[in-house]
Amino acid sequence: MSEQLWCVHIEGLNDFIAVDSEDSARHEAATINAYIDSAGKESRAALMRAIAIEWPFGAPAHEKALDDDWQDLQRMSQRRQAAAAVSRPGGALADITRRVKKLMTLTHADREDDA
């Protein structure tokens, strides 16, 4: 019996993204679907859905696609959005706090220059 090969199928685009395991396929599909859902119903994205399925092609194609598709996954919008959230500790509230502190520092410096 051969090992099962997995992918994410993006219905609507009929695109297959090779991944290394069933768990990875389920995780990536959930991440992609969350991003699609956040785009709203007015978007063309609402016509798409990602599902985890067994790879429908041969093993050599899966092996080659793993390398190519990993790079593509890193460039997809849901990854950039997640990476941006992680790179900003505290999220939006922390961003606002940092900006207010910077503004206060600049305002204080301007007052000292005027004195």
C-alpha positions as CSV (number, residue, x, y, z in Angstrom):
1,M,0.0,0.0,0.0
2,S,1.4,3.4,-1.0
3,E,1.4,6.4,1.3
4,Q,-1.4,8.9,0.7
5,L,-0.4,12.2,-0.9
6,W,-2.4,15.3,0.1
7,C,-3.2,18.7,-1.3
8,V,-5.6,21.6,-1.0
9,H,-8.1,21.9,-3.8
10,I,-9.4,25.5,-4.3
11,E,-12.8,25.0,-5.9
12,G,-13.8,27.8,-8.2
13,L,-10.2,28.1,-9.4
14,N,-9.7,24.3,-9.8
15,D,-6.2,24.8,-8.4
16,F,-4.3,22.1,-6.5
17,I,-1.7,22.9,-3.9
18,A,0.5,20.0,-2.8
19,V,1.2,19.7,0.9
20,D,3.1,17.2,3.0
21,S,0.3,15.6,5.1
22,E,-3.4,15.4,5.7
23,D,-3.0,17.7,8.7
24,S,-1.2,20.3,6.6
25,A,-3.9,20.1,4.0
26,R,-6.7,20.6,6.5
27,H,-4.8,23.5,8.2
28,E,-4.0,25.3,4.9
29,A,-7.6,24.8,3.7
30,A,-9.0,26.3,6.9
31,T,-6.6,29.3,6.7
32,I,-7.4,29.9,3.1
33,N,-11.2,29.7,3.8
34,A,-10.9,32.1,6.7
35,Y,-9.2,34.6,4.4
36,I,-11.8,34.1,1.7
37,D,-14.6,34.6,4.3
38,S,-13.0,37.8,5.4
39,A,-13.1,39.2,1.8
40,G,-16.9,39.4,2.1
41,K,-19.7,38.1,0.0
42,E,-19.4,40.9,-2.6
43,S,-16.0,39.6,-3.7
44,R,-15.3,37.1,-6.4
45,A,-13.5,35.2,-3.6
46,A,-17.0,34.2,-2.3
47,L,-17.2,31.8,-5.2
48,M,-14.1,29.9,-4.0
49,R,-13.6,27.3,-1.3
50,A,-10.6,25.3,-0.2
51,I,-10.8,21.7,0.8
52,A,-8.3,19.1,1.8
53,I,-8.2,16.1,-0.6
54,E,-5.9,13.3,-1.7
55,W,-3.6,14.4,-4.5
56,P,-5.3,13.4,-7.8
57,F,-2.1,13.1,-9.8
58,G,1.0,10.9,-9.7
59,A,3.7,10.8,-7.0
60,P,6.4,12.5,-9.1
61,A,4.1,15.4,-9.8
62,H,3.3,15.7,-6.1
63,E,7.0,15.7,-5.2
64,K,7.8,18.5,-7.7
65,A,4.7,20.5,-6.7
66,L,5.6,20.4,-3.0
67,D,8.6,22.7,-3.7
68,D,6.8,25.0,-6.0
69,D,3.5,25.1,-4.0
70,W,5.3,25.9,-0.7
71,Q,6.7,29.0,-2.2
72,D,3.3,29.9,-3.6
73,L,1.7,29.4,-0.2
74,Q,4.1,31.8,1.4
75,R,3.2,34.5,-1.1
76,M,-0.6,34.1,-0.8
77,S,-2.6,36.8,0.9
78,Q,-3.7,34.8,3.9
79,R,0.0,34.2,4.8
80,R,1.0,37.8,4.4
81,Q,-1.9,38.9,6.5
82,A,-1.1,36.3,9.2
83,A,2.6,37.2,9.2
84,A,1.8,40.9,9.5
85,A,-0.3,40.2,12.6
86,V,2.4,38.1,14.2
87,S,5.1,40.7,13.4
88,R,3.1,43.3,15.3
89,P,3.0,42.3,18.9
90,G,-0.3,43.3,20.5
91,G,-2.0,43.9,17.2
92,A,-3.9,47.0,16.3
93,L,-4.2,48.4,19.8
94,A,-0.4,48.1,20.3
95,D,0.1,49.9,16.9
96,I,-2.2,52.8,18.0
97,T,-0.4,53.0,21.3
98,R,3.0,53.1,19.6
99,R,1.8,55.8,17.2
100,V,0.3,57.9,20.0
101,K,3.6,57.7,22.0
102,K,5.6,58.7,18.9
103,L,3.3,61.6,18.3
104,M,3.6,62.7,21.9
105,T,7.4,62.5,21.7
106,L,7.4,64.6,18.5
107,T,5.0,67.2,20.1
108,H,7.1,67.4,23.2
109,A,10.3,67.9,21.1
110,D,8.6,70.7,19.1
111,R,7.6,72.5,22.3
112,E,11.2,72.4,23.6
113,D,12.4,73.8,20.2
114,D,10.0,76.7,20.5
115,A,11.1,77.5,24.1
